[in-house]
């Protein structure tokens, strides 16, 4: 389950030349600490930056430090990775982000740290991600759910207070430590796709994309709440949302919309002439047909039926029902979820 998997030879060959300066043993000199590169690590094959595990070397007279850090690097030849890394750095400058316990800590920023050929940042190390943990009914997994839901929803609130949204909530960006001891720590990582609320269209991974975003609206505060709940649902029941079993990448969007329609029959999937843009018109038309005709879709039942088919406490079912509301105007805010009867009941189940 650990994140510290040595990167594959194929992936290593794909690293651009400037990354060679971050070979094992290389020491980055930081303002807070120094960092000795230990090994490259893999993500979920969707990250475009490069990650490394590094040993923290304390400065003289420093007051102690963690043992490990995570180094995230971007090659200057990859404009998108460099832009996302810079956006992540700026996200930590938003009021409340750097000090919030729900976000992974930022330790150091290294501009032109690779001989003028790239930039990297040093971040808090956590043991694993939600993507590498399998859902199994039981107290340990319920403690994990409680911890990452609180962290994710709290992060929504911090960003909402600054009129920003995170468009990249997903299991691989949900970081965990202490799951083997039962003292679970959960934090939100990878802030490279944090944008002003209402600024981004066609945002969020398909599995976590809110219904209104599929229909052409911008990603806003309610869209974050959907993404957090969808992330939980997809972890408990993999494949229930998103494009993973789509027969062709060109219909991934329509395929994902059709799944939402199956889970939520009341969702008003508009007629093609009610939306703008040829691509969206085609996706809406295909989604409506797929939801009725495709065998894979017909195997998907409404949400309540799907939830009853998975072993979980009723308090967790209630919490998912509370958050997974297709109408963004009726969807609860992150703060109202954290203070809701449903969330408090789930916490009480976990003895909190």
C-alpha positions in Angstrom: 0.0 0.0 0.0 3.0 2.3 0.4 3.6 5.2 -1.9 7.4 4.5 -2.0 7.4 2.2 -5.1 10.5 2.5 -7.1 9.7 4.0 -10.5 9.6 1.6 -13.4 12.4 1.5 -16.0 10.0 2.7 -18.7 8.9 5.6 -16.6 12.5 6.4 -15.7 13.4 6.6 -19.4 10.6 9.0 -19.9 12.1 11.5 -17.5 13.6 14.4 -19.3 17.3 15.1 -19.1 17.2 17.9 -16.5 15.8 15.5 -14.0 19.1 13.7 -13.9 20.3 16.2 -11.3 17.8 14.7 -8.9 19.5 11.3 -9.0 19.7 9.3 -5.7 22.2 10.9 -3.4 21.8 14.4 -4.8 21.3 17.0 -2.0 18.9 20.0 -2.5 19.8 23.0 -0.3 16.6 24.5 1.2 15.9 27.5 3.3 14.2 25.3 5.9 16.1 22.0 5.6 18.3 20.2 3.1 17.0 17.1 1.2 19.0 14.1 0.1 17.2 12.3 -2.8 16.6 8.7 -2.1 14.4 7.3 -4.9 11.9 8.2 -7.5 8.2 7.3 -6.7 5.2 6.6 -8.9 1.8 8.1 -8.8 -1.4 6.9 -10.5 -0.2 7.4 -14.1 -2.1 10.7 -14.3 0.5 13.0 -12.7 2.7 14.9 -15.2 5.2 16.0 -12.6 8.0 13.8 -11.2 8.1 12.7 -7.6 11.0 11.7 -5.3 11.3 10.5 -1.7 14.0 12.4 0.1 15.7 12.3 3.5 15.6 15.5 5.4 18.9 16.8 6.6 18.6 19.3 9.4 20.4 22.6 9.4 22.8 23.3 12.2 20.9 24.5 15.3 17.5 23.6 13.8 14.9 22.3 16.2 14.1 19.0 14.7 12.4 17.8 11.6 10.5 14.9 10.0 12.6 12.1 8.6 11.3 12.2 5.0 10.0 14.7 2.4 8.3 14.4 -0.9 10.1 16.3 -3.8 7.9 17.3 -6.7 9.8 18.4 -9.8 8.8 19.7 -13.3 11.0 19.9 -16.3 11.1 23.2 -18.2 10.5 21.3 -21.4 7.0 20.4 -20.0 5.1 23.6 -20.0 2.0 22.1 -18.4 3.8 20.4 -15.6 5.8 23.6 -14.9 2.6 25.7 -14.9 0.8 23.3 -12.5 3.8 23.3 -10.2 3.8 27.1 -10.1 0.1 27.1 -9.5 0.6 24.7 -6.6 3.2 27.0 -5.1 0.8 30.0 -5.4 -2.0 28.0 -3.9 0.0 27.7 -0.6 0.1 31.5 -0.6 -3.6 31.8 -0.3 -4.6 32.8 3.2 -5.2 29.8 5.4 -3.8 27.1 3.1 -0.3 26.8 4.4 -1.5 26.7 8.0 -4.5 24.4 7.6 -4.0 20.9 8.9 -6.1 19.4 6.0 -3.4 20.2 3.4 -0.1 18.6 3.0 2.6 20.9 4.3 4.9 22.8 1.9 8.5 22.9 3.2 10.7 24.6 0.6 10.6 25.9 -2.9 13.6 25.5 -5.2 13.5 27.9 -8.2 16.0 26.9 -10.8 17.2 24.2 -8.5 18.5 22.0 -11.2 21.2 24.2 -12.7 18.8 26.7 -14.2 16.9 23.9 -15.9 13.8 23.4 -13.7 11.9 24.0 -10.5 10.8 21.7 -7.7 9.2 21.9 -4.3 9.6 20.0 -1.0 6.4 18.8 0.6 5.3 16.7 3.6 5.7 13.0 3.2 2.8 10.7 3.9 2.8 6.9 3.7 0.3 6.1 1.0 -2.8 7.4 -0.8 -6.4 6.4 -0.8 -6.0 4.9 -4.3 -3.7 2.3 -2.8 -6.0 1.2 0.0 -8.8 -1.2 -0.7 -12.2 -0.7 0.9 -13.2 -3.4 3.3 -16.1 -3.1 5.7 -14.8 -2.6 9.2 -13.7 -0.2 11.9 -10.3 0.6 10.3 -11.8 1.6 6.9 -14.5 3.6 8.6 -11.8 5.5 10.5 -10.1 6.2 7.1 -13.3 7.5 5.6 -14.0 9.8 8.6 -10.5 11.2 8.4 -10.3 11.8 4.7 -13.8 13.2 4.5 -13.1 15.7 7.3 -9.8 16.7 5.6 -11.3 17.0 2.1 -14.4 19.0 3.2 -12.2 21.2 5.5 -10.0 21.9 2.5 -13.1 22.9 0.5 -14.0 25.4 3.2 -10.5 27.0 3.3 -10.5 27.4 -0.5 -14.1 28.6 -0.6 -13.3 31.4 1.9 -10.8 32.7 -0.8 -13.2 32.1 -3.7 -11.1 29.2 -5.0 -11.9 25.6 -5.8 -9.8 22.5 -6.2 -10.7 20.8 -9.5 -8.6 17.7 -8.8 -10.1 15.8 -5.9 -9.4 12.1 -6.4 -8.1 9.0 -4.4 -4.5 9.5 -5.6 -4.5 13.0 -4.2 -5.8 11.9 -0.8 -2.8 11.2 1.3 -2.8 8.9 4.3 -0.5 7.9 7.2 -1.0 5.8 10.3 -3.6 3.5 8.8 -1.8 0.4 10.1 -1.9 1.8 13.7 -5.4 3.0 13.6 -4.3 6.6 14.2 -5.2 7.8 10.7 -3.9 11.1 9.3 -5.5 12.3 6.1 -4.5 15.3 4.0 -5.2 16.8 0.6 -2.3 16.9 -1.7 -1.5 18.2 -5.3 -2.9 21.7 -5.5 -1.7 22.3 -9.0 -5.3 22.5 -10.3 -6.7 25.0 -7.8 -8.5 27.9 -9.6 -10.8 30.8 -8.9 -14.3 29.6 -8.4 -16.3 29.8 -11.7 -13.1 30.1 -13.7 -12.7 26.6 -15.1 -15.0 24.6 -17.5 -14.5 21.0 -18.4 -12.7 20.5 -15.1 -12.5 17.6 -12.6 -11.7 13.9 -13.4 -14.7 12.2 -15.1 -15.3 9.9 -12.1 -15.5 12.9 -9.8 -17.0 15.4 -12.2 -20.2 17.1 -11.0 -23.4 16.8 -13.1 -23.5 20.6 -13.7 -19.9 20.6 -14.9 -20.7 17.9 -17.4 -23.5 20.1 -18.7 -21.2 23.0 -19.4 -21.2 25.0 -16.2 -18.1 26.2 -14.5 -16.6 24.3 -11.5 -17.8 26.1 -8.3 -18.1 25.4 -4.6 -20.9 22.9 -4.8 -19.0 21.0 -7.5 -16.2 20.4 -4.9 -18.7 18.8 -2.5 -19.9 16.4 -5.3 -16.3 15.5 -6.1 -15.5 14.6 -2.5 -18.6 12.4 -2.2 -18.0 10.8 -5.7 -14.5 10.0 -4.6 -15.8 8.2 -1.6 -18.4 6.3 -3.7 -15.8 5.3 -6.3 -13.5 4.1 -3.6 -16.2 1.9 -2.0 -17.6 0.7 -5.3 -14.9 1.0 -8.0 -16.1 1.7 -11.5 -19.5 2.9 -10.5 -18.7 6.4 -11.9 -16.5 7.5 -14.7 -15.0 6.2 -17.9 -12.8 3.3 -16.8 -14.9 0.7 -18.7 -15.7 3.0 -21.7 -15.2 1.1 -25.0 -13.6 4.1 -26.7 -12.0 7.3 -25.4 -14.0 9.4 -27.8 -17.2 8.6 -25.8 -15.7 8.8 -22.3 -17.7 11.9 -21.5 -21.0 10.6 -22.7 -20.3 7.2 -21.0 -19.7 9.0 -17.7 -22.8 11.1 -18.0 -24.9 8.0 -18.7 -23.7 6.4 -15.4 -24.9 9.5 -13.5 -28.2 9.2 -15.2 -28.5 5.5 -14.2 -27.6 6.3 -10.6 -29.9 9.3 -10.4 -32.9 8.8 -12.7 -34.3 12.1 -11.7 -31.3 14.0 -13.2 -32.6 16.2 -15.9 -30.4 15.3 -18.9 -31.3 18.0 -21.4 -32.2 17.6 -25.0 -29.3 18.3 -27.4 -31.0 21.5 -28.6 -31.1 22.8 -25.0 -27.3 23.0 -24.7 -24.6 24.9 -26.6 -21.7 23.6 -28.6 -21.6 20.7 -31.0 -19.4 18.5 -28.7 -21.8 18.9 -25.7 -24.8 18.3 -27.9 -23.3 15.0 -29.2 -22.4 14.0 -25.6 -25.8 14.7 -24.2 -27.5 12.8 -27.1 -25.2 9.8 -26.7 -25.5 9.7 -22.9 -29.3 9.6 -23.1 -29.2 6.7 -25.6 -26.4 4.8 -23.6 -28.3 5.1 -20.3 -31.2 3.1 -21.9 -29.5 0.8 -24.3 -26.0 -0.2 -23.2 -25.8 -3.5 -21.3 -23.1 -2.1 -18.9 -25.4 0.8 -18.1 -28.5 -1.3 -17.6 -26.6 -3.2 -14.9 -26.3 0.1 -12.9 -29.2 0.6 -10.5 -30.3 3.8 -8.7 -28.0 4.9 -5.9 -30.1 3.5 -3.0 -30.1 0.1 -4.6 -26.3 0.2 -5.3 -25.6 1.3 -1.8 -27.6 -1.6 -0.3 -25.5 -4.0 -2.4 -22.3 -3.0 -0.5 -21.7 -3.8 3.1 -21.5 -0.6 5.0 -23.2 1.0 8.0 -26.4 2.9 7.5 -24.8 6.1 8.7 -22.4 6.0 5.8 -25.3 5.4 3.3 -27.1 8.4 4.8 -23.9 10.5 4.4 -23.5 9.6 0.8 -27.2 10.4 0.1 -26.8 13.8 1.8 -23.9 14.8 -0.4 -24.7 13.3 -3.8 -27.4 15.7 -4.9 -27.5 16.3 -8.6 -28.9 19.8 -8.3 -26.0 22.1 -7.2 -28.5 24.6 -5.8 -29.8 21.9 -3.4 -26.5 20.3 -2.6 -25.2 21.0 0.9 -22.1 23.1 1.4 -18.9 21.6 2.8 -19.4 23.3 6.1 -23.0 22.2 6.4 -22.0 18.6 5.7 -19.4 18.7 8.5 -22.0 19.9 11.0 -24.8 17.7 9.7 -26.7 15.1 11.7 -25.5 12.5 9.2 -21.8 13.3 9.5 -22.0 13.5 13.3 -23.7 10.1 13.4 -20.9 8.6 11.3 -18.3 10.1 13.6 -20.2 8.7 16.6 -20.1 5.2 15.0 -16.3 5.6 14.9 -16.2 6.5 18.6 -15.2 10.1 17.9 
